[in-house]
Amino acid sequence: MTDALNISDLTFAYPGQSPVLEEINCTIKAGEKVGLIGPNGAGKTTLFLLITGIIKPSSGQLIVLDQPVKPGTFNPAVGMIFQHTADQLISPSVREDIAFGPQNMGLNQEDIRARIKETAELTGITSLLDRPPHQLSAGEQRLVALSGILAMWPLLLIMDEPTSDLDIRYRRRLIKLLANMTGKTLFVASHDLEFVLETCSRVLLLEGSHIQADGDPAAIMGSENLMEKHGLEVPHSLSATWHRHKK
């Protein structure tokens, strides 16, 4: 299995501040679904911005799909859904928003129309294609942003707090979509630990500028001592299981 992401001795500090990330080392294999957890301010979003080349590391190296990350360049093989989804919806209609990425890839109109149709059907938003994105609910906006990213057929999909502001219906739809997604590598940061349990086969715990744990989601998130040490709580489903076993 090839590497989708290879991080070597990655350090990043904002000007005049201590490092948010310090000598981070991590490899994610192609096709893995990996969760990133940690308290507020741990550097999860910063790590994602480094991987996508939006900001430049202080030191270290990032290799994505066998290519060094070049800050400020467009790489359609890497797609990111931002925490504040409305910030990445820029077009007058949902249809135009989904088309934006493929257009910048230089695809012809026939291929762009095909990708719009495909991704809208996949995410269940076909009925919204002619609506203005900013008139939609938060859940609908999240699915529109996801459609726009998927229309570029990325190999690495990065999601920052994908379930924030989602109601139960849209959360369930997103979980089902990600569960059925094949051929893509998923890297998702979330405080919704039940969501991470349902969608990821591996989890990284980031805190204090370092990766504190890396492994099985249930083993890491089910450790009361580990979670409390790093400012987190054991998910209810794992806590309930632990108490049943204890009895």
CYANA upper distance limits for C-alpha pairs under 8 A (distance plus 0.5 A):
  1 MET  CA     29 LYS  CA      6.93
  1 MET  CA     30 ALA  CA      6.99
  2 THR  CA     29 LYS  CA      6.32
  2 THR  CA     30 ALA  CA      6.15
  3 ASP  CA     27 THR  CA      7.31
  3 ASP  CA     28 ILE  CA      6.39
  3 ASP  CA     29 LYS  CA      4.74
  3 ASP  CA     30 ALA  CA      5.78
  3 ASP  CA     64 VAL  CA      8.42
  3 ASP  CA     65 LEU  CA      7.07
  3 ASP  CA     66 ASP  CA      7.82
  4 ALA  CA     27 THR  CA      8.29
  4 ALA  CA     28 ILE  CA      6.27
  4 ALA  CA     29 LYS  CA      5.71
  4 ALA  CA     30 ALA  CA      5.08
  4 ALA  CA     31 GLY  CA      8.29
  4 ALA  CA     64 VAL  CA      6.19
  4 ALA  CA     65 LEU  CA      5.20
  4 ALA  CA     66 ASP  CA      7.80
  4 ALA  CA    156 LEU  CA      7.48
  4 ALA  CA    185 THR  CA      7.46
  5 LEU  CA     26 CYS  CA      8.39
  5 LEU  CA     27 THR  CA      6.12
  5 LEU  CA     28 ILE  CA      5.58
  5 LEU  CA     29 LYS  CA      7.32
  5 LEU  CA     30 ALA  CA      8.35
  5 LEU  CA     62 LEU  CA      7.90
  5 LEU  CA     63 ILE  CA      6.25
  5 LEU  CA     64 VAL  CA      5.15
  5 LEU  CA     65 LEU  CA      6.72
  5 LEU  CA     66 ASP  CA      8.35
  6 ASN  CA     25 ASN  CA      8.27
  6 ASN  CA     26 CYS  CA      6.51
  6 ASN  CA     27 THR  CA      5.01
  6 ASN  CA     28 ILE  CA      7.04
  6 ASN  CA     62 LEU  CA      6.44
  6 ASN  CA     63 ILE  CA      5.49
  6 ASN  CA     64 VAL  CA      6.98
  7 ILE  CA     24 ILE  CA      7.28
  7 ILE  CA     25 ASN  CA      5.61
  7 ILE  CA     26 CYS  CA      5.52
  7 ILE  CA     27 THR  CA      6.67
  7 ILE  CA     60 GLY  CA      8.26
  7 ILE  CA     61 GLN  CA      6.49
  7 ILE  CA     62 LEU  CA      5.32
  7 ILE  CA     63 ILE  CA      6.95
  8 SER  CA     23 GLU  CA      7.81
  8 SER  CA     24 ILE  CA      6.91
  8 SER  CA     25 ASN  CA      5.26
  8 SER  CA     26 CYS  CA      7.36
  8 SER  CA     60 GLY  CA      6.18
  8 SER  CA     61 GLN  CA      5.65
  8 SER  CA     62 LEU  CA      7.00
  9 ASP  CA     22 GLU  CA      7.90
  9 ASP  CA     23 GLU  CA      4.46
  9 ASP  CA     24 ILE  CA      5.54
  9 ASP  CA     25 ASN  CA      5.98
  9 ASP  CA     59 SER  CA      7.81
  9 ASP  CA     60 GLY  CA      5.19
  9 ASP  CA     61 GLN  CA      7.19
 10 LEU  CA     21 LEU  CA      7.53
 10 LEU  CA     22 GLU  CA      6.72
 10 LEU  CA     23 GLU  CA      5.17
 10 LEU  CA     24 ILE  CA      5.22
 10 LEU  CA     25 ASN  CA      7.20
 10 LEU  CA     57 PRO  CA      7.42
 10 LEU  CA     58 SER  CA      8.23
 10 LEU  CA     59 SER  CA      6.33
 10 LEU  CA     60 GLY  CA      4.62
 10 LEU  CA     61 GLN  CA      6.50
 10 LEU  CA     62 LEU  CA      7.98
 11 THR  CA     19 PRO  CA      7.27
 11 THR  CA     20 VAL  CA      8.15
 11 THR  CA     21 LEU  CA      5.56
 11 THR  CA     22 GLU  CA      4.78
 11 THR  CA     23 GLU  CA      5.60
 11 THR  CA     24 ILE  CA      7.11
 11 THR  CA     57 PRO  CA      6.68
 11 THR  CA     58 SER  CA      6.04
 11 THR  CA     59 SER  CA      5.70
 11 THR  CA     60 GLY  CA      6.62
 12 PHE  CA     19 PRO  CA      5.98
 12 PHE  CA     20 VAL  CA      6.38
 12 PHE  CA     21 LEU  CA      5.69
 12 PHE  CA     22 GLU  CA      7.04
 12 PHE  CA     56 LYS  CA      8.49
 12 PHE  CA     57 PRO  CA      5.58
 12 PHE  CA     58 SER  CA      5.22
 12 PHE  CA     59 SER  CA      7.32
 13 ALA  CA     17 GLN  CA      6.60
 13 ALA  CA     18 SER  CA      6.40
 13 ALA  CA     19 PRO  CA      4.54
 13 ALA  CA     20 VAL  CA      5.92
 13 ALA  CA     21 LEU  CA      7.47
 13 ALA  CA     57 PRO  CA      8.46
 13 ALA  CA     58 SER  CA      7.01
 14 TYR  CA     18 SER  CA      7.93
 14 TYR  CA     19 PRO  CA      7.60
 14 TYR  CA     20 VAL  CA      8.01
 19 PRO  CA    209 SER  CA      7.25
 20 VAL  CA     42 ALA  CA      7.63
 20 VAL  CA     43 GLY  CA      6.24
 20 VAL  CA     46 THR  CA      8.38
 20 VAL  CA    208 GLY  CA      8.21
 20 VAL  CA    209 SER  CA      5.63
 21 LEU  CA     43 GLY  CA      7.07
 21 LEU  CA     47 LEU  CA      8.23
 21 LEU  CA    208 GLY  CA      8.43
 21 LEU  CA    209 SER  CA      4.68
 21 LEU  CA    210 HIS  CA      6.77
 22 GLU  CA    209 SER  CA      5.89
 22 GLU  CA    210 HIS  CA      6.63
 23 GLU  CA     60 GLY  CA      7.84
 23 GLU  CA    210 HIS  CA      7.92
 24 ILE  CA    210 HIS  CA      6.73
 24 ILE  CA    211 ILE  CA      7.36
 28 ILE  CA     32 GLU  CA      7.16
 28 ILE  CA     34 VAL  CA      8.29
 29 LYS  CA    185 THR  CA      8.17
 30 ALA  CA    184 LYS  CA      7.62
 30 ALA  CA    185 THR  CA      6.02
 31 GLY  CA    182 THR  CA      7.79
 31 GLY  CA    183 GLY  CA      6.32
 31 GLY  CA    184 LYS  CA      5.69
 31 GLY  CA    185 THR  CA      4.79
 31 GLY  CA    186 LEU  CA      7.77
 32 GLU  CA    184 LYS  CA      8.26
 32 GLU  CA    185 THR  CA      5.67
 32 GLU  CA    186 LEU  CA      6.80
 32 GLU  CA    201 SER  CA      7.87
 32 GLU  CA    202 ARG  CA      8.35
 33 LYS  CA    185 THR  CA      6.40
 33 LYS  CA    186 LEU  CA      5.00
 33 LYS  CA    187 PHE  CA      6.60
 33 LYS  CA    188 VAL  CA      8.43
 33 LYS  CA    199 THR  CA      7.59
 33 LYS  CA    200 CYS  CA      5.31
 33 LYS  CA    201 SER  CA      6.33
 33 LYS  CA    202 ARG  CA      7.13
 34 VAL  CA    186 LEU  CA      6.50
 34 VAL  CA    187 PHE  CA      5.41
 34 VAL  CA    188 VAL  CA      6.85
 34 VAL  CA    200 CYS  CA      5.72
 34 VAL  CA    201 SER  CA      6.79
 34 VAL  CA    202 ARG  CA      5.36
 34 VAL  CA    203 VAL  CA      5.91
 34 VAL  CA    204 LEU  CA      7.89
 35 GLY  CA    187 PHE  CA      6.39
 35 GLY  CA    188 VAL  CA      5.40
 35 GLY  CA    189 ALA  CA      6.28
 35 GLY  CA    190 SER  CA      7.87
 35 GLY  CA    196 VAL  CA      6.32
 35 GLY  CA    200 CYS  CA      6.27
 35 GLY  CA    201 SER  CA      8.42
 35 GLY  CA    202 ARG  CA      6.72
 35 GLY  CA    203 VAL  CA      4.97
 35 GLY  CA    204 LEU  CA      6.67
 36 LEU  CA     44 LYS  CA      7.58
 36 LEU  CA    187 PHE  CA      7.67
 36 LEU  CA    188 VAL  CA      6.34
 36 LEU  CA    189 ALA  CA      4.93
 36 LEU  CA    190 SER  CA      7.15
 36 LEU  CA    203 VAL  CA      6.27
 36 LEU  CA    204 LEU  CA      5.42
 36 LEU  CA    205 LEU  CA      6.57
 36 LEU  CA    206 LEU  CA      7.54
 37 ILE  CA     44 LYS  CA      8.12
 37 ILE  CA    189 ALA  CA      6.38
 37 ILE  CA    190 SER  CA      6.53
 37 ILE  CA    191 HIS  CA      7.09
 37 ILE  CA    193 LEU  CA      8.36
 37 ILE  CA    203 VAL  CA      7.73
 37 ILE  CA    204 LEU  CA      6.73
 37 ILE  CA    205 LEU  CA      5.47
 37 ILE  CA    206 LEU  CA      6.65
 38 GLY  CA     42 ALA  CA      6.43
 38 GLY  CA     44 LYS  CA      7.97
 38 GLY  CA    191 HIS  CA      8.09
 38 GLY  CA    205 LEU  CA      6.03
 38 GLY  CA    206 LEU  CA      5.53
 38 GLY  CA    207 GLU  CA      6.23
 38 GLY  CA    230 HIS  CA      7.77
 38 GLY  CA    231 GLY  CA      8.13
 38 GLY  CA    232 LEU  CA      7.56
 39 PRO  CA    191 HIS  CA      8.49
 39 PRO  CA    206 LEU  CA      8.45
 39 PRO  CA    207 GLU  CA      7.35
 39 PRO  CA    230 HIS  CA      7.68
 39 PRO  CA    231 GLY  CA      6.43
 39 PRO  CA    232 LEU  CA      6.97
 42 ALA  CA    206 LEU  CA      6.66
 42 ALA  CA    207 GLU  CA      5.44
 42 ALA  CA    208 GLY  CA      6.91
 42 ALA  CA    209 SER  CA      7.08
 43 GLY  CA     47 LEU  CA      6.60
 43 GLY  CA    206 LEU  CA      7.92
 43 GLY  CA    207 GLU  CA      8.12
 43 GLY  CA    209 SER  CA      7.50
 44 LYS  CA     48 PHE  CA      7.00
 44 LYS  CA    189 ALA  CA      7.12
 44 LYS  CA    206 LEU  CA      7.71
 45 THR  CA     49 LEU  CA      6.74
 45 THR  CA    160 ASP  CA      7.28
 45 THR  CA    189 ALA  CA      8.33
 46 THR  CA     50 LEU  CA      6.77
 47 LEU  CA     51 ILE  CA      6.79
 48 PHE  CA     52 THR  CA      6.76
 48 PHE  CA    158 ILE  CA      7.75
 48 PHE  CA    160 ASP  CA      8.44
 49 LEU  CA     53 GLY  CA      6.64
 49 LEU  CA     54 ILE  CA      5.64
 49 LEU  CA     55 ILE  CA      6.31
 50 LEU  CA     54 ILE  CA      6.56
 50 LEU  CA     55 ILE  CA      5.74
 50 LEU  CA     56 LYS  CA      6.56
 50 LEU  CA     57 PRO  CA      6.98
 50 LEU  CA     71 PRO  CA      8.44
 51 ILE  CA     62 LEU  CA      7.24
 51 ILE  CA     64 VAL  CA      8.09
 51 ILE  CA     69 VAL  CA      7.47
 52 THR  CA     69 VAL  CA      7.85
 52 THR  CA     71 PRO  CA      8.12
 52 THR  CA     78 VAL  CA      7.36
 52 THR  CA     79 GLY  CA      8.38
 52 THR  CA     80 MET  CA      8.07
 53 GLY  CA     69 VAL  CA      6.56
 53 GLY  CA     70 LYS  CA      6.46
 53 GLY  CA     71 PRO  CA      4.45
 53 GLY  CA     72 GLY  CA      6.20
 53 GLY  CA     73 THR  CA      7.42
 54 ILE  CA     71 PRO  CA      6.35
 54 ILE  CA     72 GLY  CA      6.29
 55 ILE  CA     71 PRO  CA      6.74
 55 ILE  CA     72 GLY  CA      8.09
 56 LYS  CA     71 PRO  CA      6.33
 57 PRO  CA     61 GLN  CA      8.44
 61 GLN  CA     68 PRO  CA      7.90
 62 LEU  CA     68 PRO  CA      6.31
 62 LEU  CA     69 VAL  CA      6.21
 63 ILE  CA     67 GLN  CA      5.78
 63 ILE  CA     68 PRO  CA      4.88
 63 ILE  CA     69 VAL  CA      6.39
 64 VAL  CA     68 PRO  CA      6.69
 64 VAL  CA     69 VAL  CA      6.86
 76 PRO  CA    101 GLY  CA      8.19
 76 PRO  CA    105 MET  CA      7.87
 76 PRO  CA    152 MET  CA      6.40
 76 PRO  CA    153 TRP  CA      7.97
 76 PRO  CA    154 PRO  CA      6.43
 77 ALA  CA    152 MET  CA      7.84
 77 ALA  CA    153 TRP  CA      7.34
 77 ALA  CA    154 PRO  CA      4.52
 77 ALA  CA    155 LEU  CA      5.67
 77 ALA  CA    156 LEU  CA      6.82
 78 VAL  CA    154 PRO  CA      5.71
 78 VAL  CA    155 LEU  CA      6.74
 78 VAL  CA    156 LEU  CA      5.37
 78 VAL  CA    157 LEU  CA      6.58
 78 VAL  CA    158 ILE  CA      8.05
 79 GLY  CA    149 ILE  CA      6.02
 79 GLY  CA    150 LEU  CA      8.10
 79 GLY  CA    152 MET  CA      8.46
 79 GLY  CA    154 PRO  CA      6.24
 79 GLY  CA    155 LEU  CA      8.47
 79 GLY  CA    156 LEU  CA      6.82
 79 GLY  CA    157 LEU  CA      5.48
 79 GLY  CA    158 ILE  CA      6.51
 80 MET  CA    149 ILE  CA      7.56
 80 MET  CA    157 LEU  CA      6.46
 80 MET  CA    158 ILE  CA      5.01
 80 MET  CA    159 MET  CA      6.16
 80 MET  CA    160 ASP  CA      8.17
 81 ILE  CA     85 THR  CA      7.35
 81 ILE  CA    145 ALA  CA      7.13
 81 ILE  CA    146 LEU  CA      6.99
 81 ILE  CA    149 ILE  CA      8.00
 81 ILE  CA    157 LEU  CA      8.48
 81 ILE  CA    158 ILE  CA      6.75
 81 ILE  CA    159 MET  CA      5.24
 81 ILE  CA    160 ASP  CA      6.60
 81 ILE  CA    162 PRO  CA      7.85
 82 PHE  CA     87 ASP  CA      8.37
 82 PHE  CA     88 GLN  CA      7.90
 82 PHE  CA    159 MET  CA      6.99
 82 PHE  CA    160 ASP  CA      5.84
 82 PHE  CA    161 GLU  CA      8.17
 82 PHE  CA    162 PRO  CA      8.41
 83 GLN  CA    159 MET  CA      8.09
 83 GLN  CA    160 ASP  CA      5.38
 83 GLN  CA    161 GLU  CA      5.79
 83 GLN  CA    162 PRO  CA      7.08
 83 GLN  CA    164 SER  CA      8.07
 84 HIS  CA     88 GLN  CA      8.40
 85 THR  CA     89 LEU  CA      7.50
 85 THR  CA    141 GLN  CA      7.14
 85 THR  CA    142 ARG  CA      6.39
 85 THR  CA    145 ALA  CA      7.11
 86 ALA  CA    134 HIS  CA      7.59
 86 ALA  CA    141 GLN  CA      7.25
 88 GLN  CA    145 ALA  CA      7.53
 89 LEU  CA     97 ASP  CA      6.98
 89 LEU  CA    133 PRO  CA      7.13
 89 LEU  CA    134 HIS  CA      8.15
 89 LEU  CA    141 GLN  CA      8.41
 89 LEU  CA    145 ALA  CA      7.19
 90 ILE  CA     97 ASP  CA      7.08
 91 SER  CA     96 GLU  CA      6.34
 91 SER  CA     97 ASP  CA      5.56
 91 SER  CA    132 PRO  CA      8.27
 91 SER  CA    133 PRO  CA      8.03
 92 PRO  CA     96 GLU  CA      7.40
 92 PRO  CA     97 ASP  CA      8.06
 92 PRO  CA    132 PRO  CA      5.91
 92 PRO  CA    133 PRO  CA      7.59
 93 SER  CA     97 ASP  CA      6.78
 93 SER  CA    129 LEU  CA      7.23
 93 SER  CA    130 ASP  CA      5.98
 93 SER  CA    131 ARG  CA      5.84
 93 SER  CA    132 PRO  CA      4.86
 93 SER  CA    133 PRO  CA      6.46
 94 VAL  CA     98 ILE  CA      6.77
 94 VAL  CA    128 LEU  CA      7.16
 94 VAL  CA    129 LEU  CA      5.27
 94 VAL  CA    130 ASP  CA      6.46
 94 VAL  CA    131 ARG  CA      6.40
 94 VAL  CA    132 PRO  CA      6.55
 94 VAL  CA    133 PRO  CA      6.03
 94 VAL  CA    144 VAL  CA      7.19
 95 ARG  CA     99 ALA  CA      6.79
 95 ARG  CA    116 ILE  CA      7.36
 95 ARG  CA    129 LEU  CA      5.23
 95 ARG  CA    130 ASP  CA      6.64
 96 GLU  CA    100 PHE  CA      6.66
 97 ASP  CA    101 GLY  CA      8.48
 97 ASP  CA    144 VAL  CA      8.37
 97 ASP  CA    148 GLY  CA      6.85
 98 ILE  CA    102 PRO  CA      8.36
 98 ILE  CA    116 ILE  CA      6.62
 98 ILE  CA    144 VAL  CA      7.74
 98 ILE  CA    145 ALA  CA      8.13
 98 ILE  CA    147 SER  CA      6.63
 98 ILE  CA    148 GLY  CA      4.45
 98 ILE  CA    149 ILE  CA      8.04
 98 ILE  CA    151 ALA  CA      7.11
 99 ALA  CA    103 GLN  CA      6.51
 99 ALA  CA    112 ILE  CA      6.70
 99 ALA  CA    113 ARG  CA      8.21
 99 ALA  CA    115 ARG  CA      8.47
 99 ALA  CA    116 ILE  CA      6.98
 99 ALA  CA    148 GLY  CA      7.42
 99 ALA  CA    151 ALA  CA      8.03
100 PHE  CA    104 ASN  CA      6.89
100 PHE  CA    148 GLY  CA      7.85
101 GLY  CA    105 MET  CA      6.87
101 GLY  CA    148 GLY  CA      7.17
101 GLY  CA    149 ILE  CA      7.71
101 GLY  CA    151 ALA  CA      7.62
101 GLY  CA    152 MET  CA      6.53
102 PRO  CA    106 GLY  CA      7.09
102 PRO  CA    107 LEU  CA      6.32
102 PRO  CA    112 ILE  CA      6.55
102 PRO  CA    151 ALA  CA      7.11
102 PRO  CA    152 MET  CA      6.12
103 GLN  CA    107 LEU  CA      6.22
103 GLN  CA    108 ASN  CA      8.14
103 GLN  CA    112 ILE  CA      7.57
105 MET  CA    152 MET  CA      8.37
107 LEU  CA    111 ASP  CA      6.71
107 LEU  CA    112 ILE  CA      6.81
108 ASN  CA    112 ILE  CA      6.75
109 GLN  CA    113 ARG  CA      6.61
110 GLU  CA    114 ALA  CA      6.77
111 ASP  CA    115 ARG  CA      6.71
112 ILE  CA    116 ILE  CA      6.71
113 ARG  CA    117 LYS  CA      6.74
114 ALA  CA    118 GLU  CA      6.58
115 ARG  CA    119 THR  CA      6.50
115 ARG  CA    151 ALA  CA      5.93
116 ILE  CA    120 ALA  CA      6.43
116 ILE  CA    147 SER  CA      8.40
116 ILE  CA    151 ALA  CA      7.04
117 LYS  CA    121 GLU  CA      6.65
117 LYS  CA    126 THR  CA      7.92
118 GLU  CA    122 LEU  CA      6.71
118 GLU  CA    151 ALA  CA      8.42
119 THR  CA    123 THR  CA      6.68
119 THR  CA    147 SER  CA      5.85
119 THR  CA    148 GLY  CA      8.34
119 THR  CA    150 LEU  CA      6.96
119 THR  CA    151 ALA  CA      6.47
120 ALA  CA    124 GLY  CA      6.29
120 ALA  CA    125 ILE  CA      5.56
120 ALA  CA    126 THR  CA      5.48
120 ALA  CA    129 LEU  CA      8.27
120 ALA  CA    144 VAL  CA      8.49
120 ALA  CA    147 SER  CA      6.74
121 GLU  CA    125 ILE  CA      6.92
121 GLU  CA    126 THR  CA      6.28
122 LEU  CA    177 LEU  CA      8.24
123 THR  CA    143 LEU  CA      6.77
123 THR  CA    146 LEU  CA      8.38
123 THR  CA    147 SER  CA      7.11
123 THR  CA    177 LEU  CA      7.78
125 ILE  CA    129 LEU  CA      7.41
125 ILE  CA    140 GLU  CA      8.16
125 ILE  CA    143 LEU  CA      7.83
125 ILE  CA    144 VAL  CA      7.79
131 ARG  CA    135 GLN  CA      7.93
131 ARG  CA    136 LEU  CA      8.32
132 PRO  CA    136 LEU  CA      7.74
133 PRO  CA    141 GLN  CA      6.85
133 PRO  CA    144 VAL  CA      8.10
134 HIS  CA    141 GLN  CA      8.03
136 LEU  CA    140 GLU  CA      6.31
136 LEU  CA    141 GLN  CA      6.50
137 SER  CA    141 GLN  CA      6.61
138 ALA  CA    142 ARG  CA      6.70
138 ALA  CA    165 ASP  CA      6.58
138 ALA  CA    166 LEU  CA      7.11
139 GLY  CA    143 LEU  CA      7.00
139 GLY  CA    165 ASP  CA      7.21
139 GLY  CA    166 LEU  CA      5.45
139 GLY  CA    167 ASP  CA      7.45
139 GLY  CA    170 TYR  CA      6.42
140 GLU  CA    144 VAL  CA      6.72
140 GLU  CA    170 TYR  CA      8.36
141 GLN  CA    145 ALA  CA      6.68
142 ARG  CA    146 LEU  CA      6.73
142 ARG  CA    162 PRO  CA      7.98
143 LEU  CA    147 SER  CA      6.54
144 VAL  CA    148 GLY  CA      6.77
145 ALA  CA    149 ILE  CA      6.91
146 LEU  CA    150 LEU  CA      6.57
147 SER  CA    151 ALA  CA      6.49
148 GLY  CA    152 MET  CA      7.71
149 ILE  CA    153 TRP  CA      7.82
149 ILE  CA    154 PRO  CA      7.68
150 LEU  CA    154 PRO  CA      6.83
154 PRO  CA    184 LYS  CA      7.79
155 LEU  CA    183 GLY  CA      7.61
155 LEU  CA    184 LYS  CA      5.31
155 LEU  CA    185 THR  CA      6.58
156 LEU  CA    184 LYS  CA      6.34
156 LEU  CA    185 THR  CA      5.23
156 LEU  CA    186 LEU  CA      6.58
156 LEU  CA    187 PHE  CA      8.09
157 LEU  CA    184 LYS  CA      7.42
157 LEU  CA    185 THR  CA      6.53
157 LEU  CA    186 LEU  CA      5.47
157 LEU  CA    187 PHE  CA      6.81
158 ILE  CA    186 LEU  CA      6.55
158 ILE  CA    187 PHE  CA      5.36
158 ILE  CA    188 VAL  CA      6.19
159 MET  CA    186 LEU  CA      8.31
159 MET  CA    187 PHE  CA      6.93
159 MET  CA    188 VAL  CA      5.15
159 MET  CA    189 ALA  CA      6.82
160 ASP  CA    188 VAL  CA      6.46
160 ASP  CA    189 ALA  CA      5.51
160 ASP  CA    190 SER  CA      7.08
161 GLU  CA    188 VAL  CA      7.78
161 GLU  CA    189 ALA  CA      6.05
161 GLU  CA    190 SER  CA      5.01
161 GLU  CA    191 HIS  CA      7.42
161 GLU  CA    192 ASP  CA      8.27
162 PRO  CA    188 VAL  CA      8.23
162 PRO  CA    189 ALA  CA      8.34
162 PRO  CA    190 SER  CA      7.52
163 THR  CA    171 ARG  CA      6.56
163 THR  CA    190 SER  CA      8.17
163 THR  CA    192 ASP  CA      7.62
163 THR  CA    195 PHE  CA      8.41
166 LEU  CA    170 TYR  CA      6.32
166 LEU  CA    171 ARG  CA      6.19
167 ASP  CA    171 ARG  CA      6.56
168 ILE  CA    172 ARG  CA      6.55
169 ARG  CA    173 ARG  CA      6.78
170 TYR  CA    174 LEU  CA      6.62
171 ARG  CA    175 ILE  CA      6.77
172 ARG  CA    176 LYS  CA      6.71
173 ARG  CA    177 LEU  CA      6.63
174 LEU  CA    178 LEU  CA      6.67
175 ILE  CA    179 ALA  CA      6.54
175 ILE  CA    195 PHE  CA      7.87
175 ILE  CA    198 GLU  CA      7.75
175 ILE  CA    199 THR  CA      6.99
176 LYS  CA    180 ASN  CA      6.77
177 LEU  CA    181 MET  CA      6.72
178 LEU  CA    199 THR  CA      7.28
179 ALA  CA    199 THR  CA      6.65
188 VAL  CA    196 VAL  CA      8.38
190 SER  CA    195 PHE  CA      8.30
190 SER  CA    196 VAL  CA      7.51
192 ASP  CA    196 VAL  CA      7.14
193 LEU  CA    197 LEU  CA      6.74
193 LEU  CA    235 PRO  CA      6.48
194 GLU  CA    198 GLU  CA      6.80
194 GLU  CA    235 PRO  CA      6.71
194 GLU  CA    236 HIS  CA      8.37
194 GLU  CA    237 SER  CA      7.96
195 PHE  CA    199 THR  CA      6.70
196 VAL  CA    200 CYS  CA      5.95
196 VAL  CA    203 VAL  CA      8.47
196 VAL  CA    217 PRO  CA      8.22
197 LEU  CA    201 SER  CA      8.11
197 LEU  CA    217 PRO  CA      6.71
197 LEU  CA    218 ALA  CA      7.50
200 CYS  CA    217 PRO  CA      7.87
201 SER  CA    216 ASP  CA      7.02
201 SER  CA    217 PRO  CA      7.03
202 ARG  CA    214 ASP  CA      7.80
202 ARG  CA    215 GLY  CA      5.81
202 ARG  CA    216 ASP  CA      5.54
202 ARG  CA    217 PRO  CA      5.95
203 VAL  CA    213 ALA  CA      8.41
203 VAL  CA    214 ASP  CA      6.28
203 VAL  CA    215 GLY  CA      6.08
203 VAL  CA    216 ASP  CA      6.75
203 VAL  CA    217 PRO  CA      5.65
203 VAL  CA    220 ILE  CA      8.13
204 LEU  CA    211 ILE  CA      7.12
204 LEU  CA    212 GLN  CA      8.06
204 LEU  CA    213 ALA  CA      6.22
204 LEU  CA    214 ASP  CA      5.04
204 LEU  CA    215 GLY  CA      7.28
205 LEU  CA    211 ILE  CA      6.15
205 LEU  CA    212 GLN  CA      5.94
205 LEU  CA    213 ALA  CA      5.56
205 LEU  CA    214 ASP  CA      6.99
206 LEU  CA    210 HIS  CA      6.28
206 LEU  CA    211 ILE  CA      4.99
206 LEU  CA    212 GLN  CA      6.33
206 LEU  CA    213 ALA  CA      7.99
207 GLU  CA    211 ILE  CA      6.94
207 GLU  CA    212 GLN  CA      7.05
207 GLU  CA    230 HIS  CA      7.08
213 ALA  CA    220 ILE  CA      7.63
214 ASP  CA    220 ILE  CA      8.22
215 GLY  CA    219 ALA  CA      8.04
215 GLY  CA    220 ILE  CA      7.33
216 ASP  CA    220 ILE  CA      6.70
217 PRO  CA    221 MET  CA      6.28
217 PRO  CA    222 GLY  CA      8.32
218 ALA  CA    222 GLY  CA      5.82
218 ALA  CA    238 LEU  CA      7.63
219 ALA  CA    223 SER  CA      6.85
220 ILE  CA    226 LEU  CA      7.81
220 ILE  CA    227 MET  CA      8.21
221 MET  CA    226 LEU  CA      8.36
221 MET  CA    227 MET  CA      6.95
221 MET  CA    233 GLU  CA      8.45
221 MET  CA    234 VAL  CA      6.13
221 MET  CA    235 PRO  CA      7.43
221 MET  CA    238 LEU  CA      8.17
222 GLY  CA    227 MET  CA      8.34
222 GLY  CA    234 VAL  CA      6.15
222 GLY  CA    235 PRO  CA      7.80
222 GLY  CA    238 LEU  CA      6.09
222 GLY  CA    239 SER  CA      7.32
222 GLY  CA    242 TRP  CA      8.26
223 SER  CA    227 MET  CA      6.61
223 SER  CA    234 VAL  CA      7.56
224 GLU  CA    228 GLU  CA      6.51
224 GLU  CA    233 GLU  CA      7.77
224 GLU  CA    234 VAL  CA      6.55
225 ASN  CA    229 LYS  CA      6.52
226 LEU  CA    230 HIS  CA      7.04
227 MET  CA    231 GLY  CA      6.81
227 MET  CA    232 LEU  CA      5.28
227 MET  CA    233 GLU  CA      6.16
227 MET  CA    234 VAL  CA      6.89
228 GLU  CA    232 LEU  CA      5.79
228 GLU  CA    233 GLU  CA      6.62
234 VAL  CA    238 LEU  CA      7.10
234 VAL  CA    239 SER  CA      6.49
235 PRO  CA    239 SER  CA      6.62
236 HIS  CA    240 ALA  CA      6.47
237 SER  CA    241 THR  CA      6.76
238 LEU  CA    242 TRP  CA      6.58
239 SER  CA    243 HIS  CA      6.77
240 ALA  CA    244 ARG  CA      6.73
241 THR  CA    245 HIS  CA      6.76
242 TRP  CA    246 LYS  CA      6.61
243 HIS  CA    247 LYS  CA      6.83
